[in-house]
Amino acid sequence: SLRGTPALLNFWYAACAPCRVEAPHLVSLHEQFAPQGVRFLGVNVRDTVTTAQAFERTFEIPYPSIEDARGEVLLNMTDYVPPQA
C-alpha cells in the first residue's frame, strides 16, 4: 500500500539501543513530513506484541508498526538495504 508514495520504513525492536536513540527523531520527522504526505511505517523485527506496544507508548510513536519476526518484510527490502543494516 506504500507503493508510489514517499515513505519511511523504520526497522526496529525495543532492546535495540540505536532504535531507542532514533525514536524521538523519527517522531519529529513524522510531525514535520506526514502533513506533506510522507507515510511512516515501523517494522518490528523481534518483539512480542506487548513489548512492542510498550516501546511505542514510551516514545509516543504516532505512526503504525507491523510485526515482522519472520523477516519477510526485511528480506523483501534487500534490493535496497542490506539486512544487517
Backbone as ProteinMPNN parsed JSONL, in Angstrom:
{"seq_chain_A": "SLRGTPALLNFWYAACAPCRVEAPHLVSLHEQFAPQGVRFLGVNVRDTVTTAQAFERTFEIPYPSIEDARGEVLLNMTDYVPPQA", "coords_chain_A": {"N_chain_A": [[0.818, -1.207, 0.0], [2.158, 1.126, 0.212], [3.416, 1.676, -2.105], [4.428, 3.921, -4.603], [4.133, 6.226, -3.128], [5.812, 8.666, -1.117], [7.726, 7.293, 1.469], [8.77, 6.286, 4.74], [10.419, 3.663, 6.098], [10.979, 2.088, 9.122], [12.971, -0.151, 10.631], [12.938, -1.925, 13.595], [13.464, -2.846, 17.087], [12.614, -3.276, 20.541], [14.765, -3.535, 22.427], [16.939, -2.581, 21.117], [19.552, -0.445, 21.151], [20.339, 1.759, 19.362], [17.852, 2.096, 18.142], [16.277, 3.092, 20.18], [17.494, 5.533, 20.603], [17.031, 6.827, 18.165], [14.265, 6.995, 18.031], [12.837, 9.362, 19.137], [13.644, 11.224, 17.222], [12.53, 10.217, 14.888], [9.837, 10.529, 15.5], [9.707, 13.308, 15.478], [10.366, 13.789, 12.78], [8.15, 12.595, 11.614], [6.106, 14.325, 12.496], [6.862, 16.566, 11.07], [6.854, 15.803, 8.316], [4.674, 14.103, 7.675], [2.273, 15.63, 7.296], [2.766, 16.511, 4.744], [2.365, 14.347, 3.196], [4.094, 12.189, 3.41], [4.451, 8.854, 4.239], [4.786, 6.896, 7.149], [6.115, 3.94, 8.528], [6.638, 1.575, 10.956], [8.64, -1.323, 11.388], [8.659, -4.02, 13.209], [11.058, -6.212, 14.218], [11.456, -8.221, 16.089], [10.11, -8.274, 18.662], [7.593, -9.264, 21.146], [4.043, -8.662, 21.049], [3.19, -7.139, 23.304], [5.607, -6.075, 24.278], [6.431, -4.538, 22.087], [4.306, -2.706, 21.971], [4.66, -1.386, 24.411], [7.107, -0.071, 23.973], [6.308, 1.666, 21.903], [4.435, 3.221, 23.287], [6.096, 4.393, 25.259], [7.823, 5.999, 23.748], [6.016, 7.491, 22.41], [5.144, 6.95, 19.75], [3.69, 7.934, 16.797], [2.91, 6.74, 14.434], [1.927, 3.755, 12.603], [3.087, 0.395, 13.315], [4.238, -2.734, 12.092], [4.433, -6.261, 12.705], [7.255, -8.26, 12.138], [8.613, -10.689, 12.67], [9.366, -12.997, 11.338], [10.858, -12.014, 9.305], [10.07, -11.375, 6.71], [9.327, -8.884, 5.514], [11.709, -7.491, 5.829], [13.47, -9.094, 4.267], [12.332, -8.671, 1.76], [13.206, -6.161, 1.237], [15.855, -6.273, 0.547], [16.974, -5.588, -1.916], [17.373, -2.943, -1.695], [18.387, -2.246, 0.823], [20.874, -3.68, 2.849], [20.216, -6.568, 4.883], [21.602, -6.586, 7.345], [21.977, -3.947, 7.931]], "CA_chain_A": [[0.0, 0.0, 0.0], [3.047, 2.292, 0.206], [3.979, 1.847, -3.444], [4.087, 5.149, -5.306], [4.076, 7.377, -2.232], [7.021, 8.778, -0.289], [7.541, 6.553, 2.713], [9.92, 5.972, 5.572], [10.297, 2.405, 6.839], [11.938, 2.003, 10.21], [13.084, -1.486, 11.204], [13.293, -1.684, 14.981], [12.994, -3.684, 18.186], [12.648, -2.486, 21.766], [16.052, -3.577, 23.135], [17.961, -2.03, 20.219], [19.968, 0.882, 21.654], [20.175, 2.808, 18.349], [16.421, 2.312, 17.892], [15.79, 3.936, 21.27], [18.041, 6.875, 20.377], [16.436, 7.458, 16.985], [12.806, 7.085, 18.141], [12.337, 10.743, 19.21], [13.919, 11.904, 15.949], [11.526, 9.749, 13.932], [8.583, 11.197, 15.864], [9.835, 14.677, 14.975], [10.263, 13.728, 11.32], [6.749, 12.32, 11.294], [5.356, 15.578, 12.686], [7.247, 17.516, 10.023], [6.632, 15.372, 6.938], [3.396, 13.42, 7.449], [1.294, 16.534, 6.678], [3.107, 16.675, 3.322], [2.031, 13.111, 2.503], [5.057, 11.106, 3.618], [3.91, 7.817, 5.11], [5.75, 6.278, 8.05], [5.734, 2.608, 8.98], [7.624, 0.838, 11.723], [8.664, -2.762, 11.149], [9.268, -4.618, 14.396], [11.679, -7.455, 13.761], [11.821, -9.161, 17.145], [9.391, -8.229, 19.933], [6.212, -9.681, 21.33], [3.115, -7.541, 20.895], [3.181, -6.277, 24.492], [6.879, -5.351, 24.327], [6.385, -3.522, 21.035], [3.363, -1.665, 22.379], [5.28, -0.609, 25.491], [8.083, 0.813, 23.318], [5.563, 2.699, 21.188], [3.877, 4.145, 24.301], [7.199, 5.112, 25.901], [8.363, 7.012, 22.839], [4.87, 8.183, 21.8], [5.239, 6.749, 18.303], [2.366, 8.243, 16.267], [2.626, 6.014, 13.194], [1.764, 2.325, 12.864], [4.152, -0.583, 13.117], [3.809, -4.106, 11.841], [5.313, -7.296, 13.236], [7.965, -8.969, 11.07], [9.555, -11.604, 13.329], [9.851, -13.973, 10.349], [11.788, -11.327, 8.419], [9.579, -11.298, 5.333], [9.438, -7.508, 5.02], [13.143, -7.214, 5.771], [14.055, -9.764, 3.101], [11.818, -8.032, 0.549], [13.882, -4.878, 1.052], [17.291, -6.493, 0.35], [17.443, -4.9, -3.12], [17.597, -1.545, -1.35], [19.148, -2.112, 2.074], [21.313, -4.985, 3.354], [19.512, -6.929, 6.114], [22.396, -6.28, 8.527], [21.933, -2.514, 8.175]], "C_chain_A": [[0.861, 1.271, 0.0], [3.604, 2.595, -1.186], [3.484, 3.145, -4.086], [3.966, 6.384, -4.43], [5.393, 7.471, -1.468], [6.769, 8.098, 1.052], [8.869, 6.379, 3.438], [9.594, 4.684, 6.315], [11.373, 2.396, 7.895], [11.886, 0.598, 10.799], [13.615, -1.333, 12.622], [12.91, -2.856, 15.874], [13.343, -2.972, 19.483], [14.009, -2.455, 22.458], [17.208, -3.024, 22.308], [18.315, -0.614, 20.678], [19.861, 1.967, 20.594], [18.702, 3.111, 18.044], [15.825, 3.238, 18.95], [16.279, 5.374, 21.1], [17.32, 7.569, 19.225], [14.928, 7.672, 17.097], [12.292, 8.526, 18.255], [12.568, 11.523, 17.908], [12.904, 11.492, 14.883], [10.164, 10.365, 14.227], [8.596, 12.626, 15.326], [9.715, 14.724, 13.455], [8.832, 13.459, 10.88], [5.91, 13.591, 11.416], [5.626, 16.559, 11.553], [6.755, 17.089, 8.641], [5.313, 14.643, 6.675], [2.347, 14.358, 6.853], [1.553, 16.775, 5.186], [2.878, 15.385, 2.528], [3.031, 11.981, 2.642], [4.446, 10.125, 4.609], [5.038, 7.187, 5.909], [5.216, 4.922, 8.468], [6.897, 1.989, 9.734], [7.506, -0.641, 11.4], [9.413, -3.389, 12.315], [9.768, -6.011, 14.048], [11.904, -8.492, 14.859], [10.824, -9.302, 18.291], [8.041, -8.926, 19.928], [5.323, -8.442, 21.188], [3.187, -6.604, 22.096], [4.476, -5.478, 24.613], [6.897, -4.238, 23.289], [5.449, -2.374, 21.418], [3.934, -0.795, 23.489], [6.304, 0.373, 24.925], [7.356, 1.977, 22.642], [4.921, 3.701, 22.146], [4.969, 5.005, 24.911], [7.684, 6.256, 25.03], [7.278, 7.773, 22.076], [4.943, 8.139, 20.276], [3.851, 6.954, 17.695], [1.973, 7.453, 15.023], [2.56, 4.517, 13.483], [3.058, 1.544, 12.674], [3.514, -1.928, 12.821], [4.847, -5.053, 12.412], [5.944, -8.045, 12.063], [9.006, -9.925, 11.653], [10.109, -12.647, 12.365], [10.779, -13.345, 9.321], [11.336, -11.178, 6.985], [9.708, -9.895, 4.745], [10.908, -7.149, 4.84], [13.775, -7.842, 4.536], [13.561, -9.168, 1.784], [12.5, -6.702, 0.257], [15.362, -5.037, 0.7], [17.826, -5.893, -0.945], [17.857, -3.462, -2.812], [18.497, -1.346, -0.153], [19.599, -3.51, 2.51], [20.604, -5.312, 4.672], [20.289, -6.578, 7.384], [22.381, -4.797, 8.855], [20.856, -2.204, 9.178]], "O_chain_A": [[0.34, 2.369, -0.192], [4.193, 3.653, -1.408], [2.286, 3.427, -4.108], [3.72, 7.479, -4.936], [6.023, 6.447, -1.202], [5.733, 8.304, 1.684], [9.937, 6.334, 2.827], [8.62, 4.616, 7.064], [12.541, 2.661, 7.61], [10.882, 0.202, 11.392], [14.638, -0.68, 12.831], [12.144, -3.736, 15.482], [14.265, -2.157, 19.519], [14.371, -1.427, 23.03], [18.347, -3.009, 22.775], [17.491, 0.297, 20.605], [19.326, 3.034, 20.896], [18.352, 4.247, 17.725], [14.97, 4.068, 18.645], [15.559, 6.321, 21.419], [17.031, 8.763, 19.301], [14.365, 8.455, 16.332], [11.373, 8.886, 17.519], [11.765, 12.384, 17.547], [12.472, 12.315, 14.076], [9.416, 10.688, 13.304], [7.597, 13.094, 14.78], [9.043, 15.598, 12.907], [8.359, 14.024, 9.894], [5.1, 13.893, 10.539], [4.733, 17.292, 11.127], [6.286, 17.928, 7.871], [4.882, 14.58, 5.524], [1.59, 13.934, 5.98], [0.655, 17.196, 4.456], [3.16, 15.333, 1.331], [2.841, 10.917, 2.054], [3.982, 10.514, 5.68], [6.13, 6.973, 5.383], [4.024, 4.763, 8.731], [8.008, 1.891, 9.211], [6.411, -1.151, 11.165], [10.638, -3.304, 12.402], [8.996, -6.878, 13.637], [12.485, -9.544, 14.592], [10.712, -10.394, 18.849], [7.43, -9.151, 18.883], [5.812, -7.313, 21.208], [3.241, -5.387, 21.919], [4.441, -4.314, 25.013], [7.328, -3.121, 23.578], [5.775, -1.206, 21.209], [3.708, 0.416, 23.502], [6.359, 1.526, 25.354], [7.748, 3.134, 22.794], [4.868, 4.895, 21.851], [4.795, 6.214, 25.066], [7.928, 7.358, 25.521], [7.576, 8.594, 21.208], [4.817, 9.164, 19.605], [2.921, 6.223, 18.04], [0.816, 7.497, 14.604], [3.082, 4.06, 14.501], [3.979, 1.97, 11.977], [2.396, -2.215, 13.248], [6.009, -4.683, 12.583], [5.256, -8.419, 11.113], [10.145, -9.968, 11.187], [11.223, -13.133, 12.565], [11.419, -14.057, 8.547], [12.155, -10.878, 6.116], [10.148, -9.736, 3.606], [11.298, -6.574, 3.824], [14.539, -7.183, 3.831], [14.295, -9.162, 0.796], [12.384, -6.174, -0.849], [16.063, -4.034, 0.566], [19.036, -5.704, -1.064], [18.599, -2.843, -3.575], [19.281, -0.398, -0.106], [18.785, -4.434, 2.536], [20.411, -4.419, 5.498], [19.671, -6.297, 8.411], [22.744, -4.42, 9.969], [20.653, -1.04, 9.525]]}, "name": "protein", "num_of_chains": 1, "seq": "SLRGTPALLNFWYAACAPCRVEAPHLVSLHEQFAPQGVRFLGVNVRDTVTTAQAFERTFEIPYPSIEDARGEVLLNMTDYVPPQA"}
